[in-house]
Amino acid sequence: MTVDPSCEAALVPNELAPNATTILAELGQAAFVWDIASDAMSWSAAAATVFEGIPSSALSSGAALAGFLEPSASIRSDALRGSPAPGVRALYRVEYAVRASISAPPCWIEETGFWIAGADGRPARVEGVVRVNNERHARDQQLLQQAQNDALTGELNRTHLLAALAEAIEDAARFRGNCAFMLVGIDHLARVNDSFGFDVADEVIRVVAQRIRARLRSGDQLGRVSGNKFGLVLMNCTPDDMVIAAERFLAAVSGEVVPTSSGPVAITASVGGVSVPRYARSTEEALNRAHESLDAAKQRRCGSFSMWKPDLERDQQRRVNIRVTDEIVTALNDRRIALAFEPVISAGSRQTAFHECLVRMQQQDGELLLAPDIVPVAEQLGLIRLVDHRVLELVVSELAAAPSIELSLNISPETTMDADWWSSIESLLSAHPGLAQRLIVEITETVAIKDLDHVRSFVTRLKGFGSRIAIDDFGAGYTSFRNLRALGVDIVKIDGAFVQNISHSADDRAFVQTLIDLARRLEIKTVAEWVQDEAAAEMLRDWGCDYIQGRLTGLASSHRPWRSAARSALAG
């Protein structure tokens, strides 16, 4: 219902033209005069048409007509606002509904006109025109519905759901009550998209919304938060109530298959929830913690429920993440990312074949953080691409400064698909002809098996520069040697977890020896990592392993032996 009074005074003609009432009638409109002092109203001939079904007696006075108005009986009087001078006419506009009976549908009326103030400044006389406005009201309601509700499901959209959540949190805090916010996530909706198409996935989303809606209590709110997630605001809901409600929603979603235009589809949903305001005093906290709980439910088992609870260890880790993130970004800006070099030795001659470059970060207090302290957090927080860019620059700089050395560097899974990294390596290698042949790029086996087609393209592109490719931590995943041959890698680095105990474990000896033998047949060089002692080194040499790396041959150090050799040559 809209009321749009105007306090702007305007002078209008005091009399209508003689044929004005006829024109109004033909337009489906009626004019009226309302004397406030007596409350008497007089109408033009078309009033009965506009107020169809309303008794003519109800049009005789403002009070009588008010009994048929919605949403409030005083809506017409409330529209007469302002403080014009006596005798000056003030424009107004108001929209209201009239209903002939309780069971009759409402008829929407738009009323426009002016009122004249008496000597006391209050309305004394009103003159105006009314017309039926059902179509416009329906259009306005449709626009309002579209603004507030999700187009696919008809439930609240994210914005209005979070507004309802904010109001619920505020009320619960004010009256010391309990409520809950839940997220219901449809499991594996992407599989439905892939198997049946997006139109069928939309059908699934609509049905899930209907099933959840059917299980809601009066006063609870439901809305669509994102593609496969629904948010629920549950009023007067204790933690125990939340568990019962979650079971009800889970059963509603997965209890029966979803009928679709392409046939029945079996689905499950997972639920995460948080008690508010106990554990969330804002919409942001409630949404974030419900998301955390939903992720925890999915990780444990799809189709389950998880409730958010305080976790000191998790909170401590987040504070560490924030600190390390800041340190990594600052170190990148301050050029405090450095390299350490671990020698990779020929198993036969015991001469250094190349060095593996490992990232180090110098903290502001001078202490060095090692790769295990940096890389996992950088990968988790999306900073690894920046680190890989810097490491590439440092490795190329070392290769350019020492034409006799060969270096390898590790890159993260994200970097293999980073267009900026490719631009950087193309630019750097173009600026240093011949350098690519002394560069080895290592990717982990888990990356290789995740997307073989992508990795094959990655390998082909790098080898086009003249570089070599190594698969790191081989044996930890499930890459077959047939895939290795298809990928065209040059080097396999056997996971040190299998190498470190070959002197004492027959199983590890059999496994490593088999890997080496198969690699030799495919003409792929092998590197054994984590070699601890001379006995293991001799075994590996006898089995035909090409290179060894680990504690026996020297751990990573910032020392650059090739620079010492260069200085000695110059001195000689």
ChimeraX attribute file (.defattr): number of C-alpha atoms within 10 A of each C-alpha:
attribute: neighborCount
match mode: 1-to-1
recipient: residues
	/A:1	14
	/A:2	11
	/A:3	16
	/A:4	13
	/A:5	20
	/A:6	17
	/A:7	16
	/A:8	13
	/A:9	18
	/A:10	12
	/A:11	11
	/A:12	12
	/A:13	6
	/A:14	8
	/A:15	7
	/A:16	9
	/A:17	10
	/A:18	8
	/A:19	8
	/A:20	14
	/A:21	18
	/A:22	16
	/A:23	13
	/A:24	18
	/A:25	18
	/A:26	11
	/A:27	11
	/A:28	15
	/A:29	22
	/A:30	27
	/A:31	23
	/A:32	18
	/A:33	17
	/A:34	20
	/A:35	18
	/A:36	19
	/A:37	10
	/A:38	11
	/A:39	14
	/A:40	15
	/A:41	21
	/A:42	15
	/A:43	17
	/A:44	17
	/A:45	16
	/A:46	21
	/A:47	22
	/A:48	15
	/A:49	15
	/A:50	20
	/A:51	22
	/A:52	15
	/A:53	13
	/A:54	18
	/A:55	13
	/A:56	13
	/A:57	9
	/A:58	16
	/A:59	20
	/A:60	16
	/A:61	17
	/A:62	20
	/A:63	16
	/A:64	18
	/A:65	19
	/A:66	18
	/A:67	14
	/A:68	20
	/A:69	21
	/A:70	18
	/A:71	12
	/A:72	14
	/A:73	17
	/A:74	14
	/A:75	19
	/A:76	20
	/A:77	14
	/A:78	12
	/A:79	18
	/A:80	24
	/A:81	17
	/A:82	19
	/A:83	17
	/A:84	20
	/A:85	16
	/A:86	15
	/A:87	16
	/A:88	18
	/A:89	24
	/A:90	26
	/A:91	26
	/A:92	24
	/A:93	20
	/A:94	22
	/A:95	23
	/A:96	23
	/A:97	21
	/A:98	22
	/A:99	19
	/A:100	16
	/A:101	11
	/A:102	8
	/A:103	7
	/A:104	10
	/A:105	11
	/A:106	17
	/A:107	19
	/A:108	24
	/A:109	20
	/A:110	20
	/A:111	21
	/A:112	18
	/A:113	20
	/A:114	24
	/A:115	27
	/A:116	24
	/A:117	22
	/A:118	17
	/A:119	11
	/A:120	10
	/A:121	15
	/A:122	18
	/A:123	25
	/A:124	19
	/A:125	20
	/A:126	21
	/A:127	19
	/A:128	18
	/A:129	19
	/A:130	23
	/A:131	23
	/A:132	21
	/A:133	17
	/A:134	15
	/A:135	10
	/A:136	12
	/A:137	20
	/A:138	12
	/A:139	11
	/A:140	13
	/A:141	13
	/A:142	12
	/A:143	12
	/A:144	11
	/A:145	16
	/A:146	14
	/A:147	14
	/A:148	18
	/A:149	20
	/A:150	19
	/A:151	13
	/A:152	13
	/A:153	18
	/A:154	16
	/A:155	22
	/A:156	24
	/A:157	24
	/A:158	19
	/A:159	16
	/A:160	19
	/A:161	24
	/A:162	22
	/A:163	12
	/A:164	20
	/A:165	26
	/A:166	18
	/A:167	14
	/A:168	26
	/A:169	27
	/A:170	17
	/A:171	16
	/A:172	20
	/A:173	16
	/A:174	9
	/A:175	8
	/A:176	10
	/A:177	18
	/A:178	20
	/A:179	25
	/A:180	29
	/A:181	27
	/A:182	30
	/A:183	30
	/A:184	29
	/A:185	27
	/A:186	23
	/A:187	18
	/A:188	13
	/A:189	20
	/A:190	14
	/A:191	11
	/A:192	19
	/A:193	14
	/A:194	10
	/A:195	11
	/A:196	16
	/A:197	13
	/A:198	14
	/A:199	14
	/A:200	20
	/A:201	22
	/A:202	19
	/A:203	18
	/A:204	25
	/A:205	22
	/A:206	15
	/A:207	17
	/A:208	26
	/A:209	22
	/A:210	16
	/A:211	17
	/A:212	19
	/A:213	18
	/A:214	11
	/A:215	12
	/A:216	17
	/A:217	11
	/A:218	8
	/A:219	10
	/A:220	17
	/A:221	20
	/A:222	24
	/A:223	27
	/A:224	27
	/A:225	22
	/A:226	12
	/A:227	12
	/A:228	20
	/A:229	21
	/A:230	25
	/A:231	27
	/A:232	24
	/A:233	26
	/A:234	26
	/A:235	22
	/A:236	15
	/A:237	19
	/A:238	16
	/A:239	16
	/A:240	8
	/A:241	13
	/A:242	23
	/A:243	15
	/A:244	11
	/A:245	18
	/A:246	22
	/A:247	14
	/A:248	14
	/A:249	23
	/A:250	20
	/A:251	16
	/A:252	19
	/A:253	25
	/A:254	18
	/A:255	12
	/A:256	13
	/A:257	14
	/A:258	18
	/A:259	14
	/A:260	16
	/A:261	10
	/A:262	11
	/A:263	10
	/A:264	12
	/A:265	16
	/A:266	13
	/A:267	19
	/A:268	21
	/A:269	27
	/A:270	28
	/A:271	31
	/A:272	27
	/A:273	31
	/A:274	29
	/A:275	25
	/A:276	29
	/A:277	23
	/A:278	15
	/A:279	15
	/A:280	20
	/A:281	16
	/A:282	16
	/A:283	21
	/A:284	12
	/A:285	15
	/A:286	26
	/A:287	21
	/A:288	13
	/A:289	25
	/A:290	27
	/A:291	22
	/A:292	18
	/A:293	24
	/A:294	29
	/A:295	19
	/A:296	20
	/A:297	22
	/A:298	19
	/A:299	11
	/A:300	12
	/A:301	11
	/A:302	19
	/A:303	21
	/A:304	19
	/A:305	27
	/A:306	22
	/A:307	21
	/A:308	19
	/A:309	12
	/A:310	9
	/A:311	8
	/A:312	9
	/A:313	9
	/A:314	10
	/A:315	11
	/A:316	11
	/A:317	11
	/A:318	12
	/A:319	12
	/A:320	13
	/A:321	16
	/A:322	14
	/A:323	11
	/A:324	17
	/A:325	18
	/A:326	12
	/A:327	18
	/A:328	24
	/A:329	17
	/A:330	15
	/A:331	18
	/A:332	16
	/A:333	10
	/A:334	11
	/A:335	12
	/A:336	19
	/A:337	22
	/A:338	19
	/A:339	23
	/A:340	18
	/A:341	22
	/A:342	24
	/A:343	21
	/A:344	26
	/A:345	22
	/A:346	19
	/A:347	24
	/A:348	16
	/A:349	11
	/A:350	13
	/A:351	13
	/A:352	17
	/A:353	17
	/A:354	20
	/A:355	21
	/A:356	22
	/A:357	23
	/A:358	21
	/A:359	24
	/A:360	22
	/A:361	22
	/A:362	18
	/A:363	15
	/A:364	12
	/A:365	6
	/A:366	9
	/A:367	9
	/A:368	15
	/A:369	14
	/A:370	15
	/A:371	15
	/A:372	11
	/A:373	14
	/A:374	20
	/A:375	18
	/A:376	14
	/A:377	19
	/A:378	19
	/A:379	15
	/A:380	10
	/A:381	13
	/A:382	13
	/A:383	17
	/A:384	22
	/A:385	21
	/A:386	16
	/A:387	23
	/A:388	20
	/A:389	18
	/A:390	17
	/A:391	22
	/A:392	20
	/A:393	13
	/A:394	17
	/A:395	21
	/A:396	20
	/A:397	13
	/A:398	17
	/A:399	18
	/A:400	18
	/A:401	12
	/A:402	13
	/A:403	12
	/A:404	10
	/A:405	17
	/A:406	20
	/A:407	22
	/A:408	23
	/A:409	21
	/A:410	20
	/A:411	19
	/A:412	18
	/A:413	18
	/A:414	13
	/A:415	18
	/A:416	18
	/A:417	14
	/A:418	12
	/A:419	9
	/A:420	13
	/A:421	18
	/A:422	17
	/A:423	10
	/A:424	14
	/A:425	18
	/A:426	14
	/A:427	11
	/A:428	17
	/A:429	19
	/A:430	13
	/A:431	11
	/A:432	13
	/A:433	11
	/A:434	15
	/A:435	20
	/A:436	23
	/A:437	15
	/A:438	19
	/A:439	24
	/A:440	24
	/A:441	21
	/A:442	22
	/A:443	23
	/A:444	21
	/A:445	22
	/A:446	18
	/A:447	18
	/A:448	22
	/A:449	17
	/A:450	12
	/A:451	10
	/A:452	16
	/A:453	13
	/A:454	16
	/A:455	19
	/A:456	17
	/A:457	13
	/A:458	17
	/A:459	22
	/A:460	18
	/A:461	13
	/A:462	19
	/A:463	19
	/A:464	11
	/A:465	18
	/A:466	17
	/A:467	21
	/A:468	22
	/A:469	23
	/A:470	26
	/A:471	25
	/A:472	24
	/A:473	22
	/A:474	24
	/A:475	21
	/A:476	15
	/A:477	14
	/A:478	12
	/A:479	16
	/A:480	11
	/A:481	13
	/A:482	9
	/A:483	15
	/A:484	22
	/A:485	14
	/A:486	12
	/A:487	20
	/A:488	17
	/A:489	21
	/A:490	21
	/A:491	23
	/A:492	25
	/A:493	23
	/A:494	24
	/A:495	22
	/A:496	22
	/A:497	14
	/A:498	22
	/A:499	24
	/A:500	21
	/A:501	18
	/A:502	23
	/A:503	16
	/A:504	10
	/A:505	12
	/A:506	11
	/A:507	12
	/A:508	17
	/A:509	20
	/A:510	12
	/A:511	14
	/A:512	22
	/A:513	20
	/A:514	13
	/A:515	18
	/A:516	24
	/A:517	16
	/A:518	12
	/A:519	21
	/A:520	15
	/A:521	8
	/A:522	15
	/A:523	13
	/A:524	19
	/A:525	18
	/A:526	25
	/A:527	28
	/A:528	29
	/A:529	23
	/A:530	22
	/A:531	23
	/A:532	21
	/A:533	15
	/A:534	12
	/A:535	12
	/A:536	22
	/A:537	25
	/A:538	14
	/A:539	16
	/A:540	25
	/A:541	17
	/A:542	13
	/A:543	14
	/A:544	18
	/A:545	26
	/A:546	23
	/A:547	26
	/A:548	30
	/A:549	26
	/A:550	21
	/A:551	15
	/A:552	14
	/A:553	22
	/A:554	15
	/A:555	14
	/A:556	17
	/A:557	15
	/A:558	13
	/A:559	12
	/A:560	13
	/A:561	11
	/A:562	14
	/A:563	13
	/A:564	11
	/A:565	11
	/A:566	13
	/A:567	11
	/A:568	10
	/A:569	9
	/A:570	8
	/A:571	7
	/A:572	6
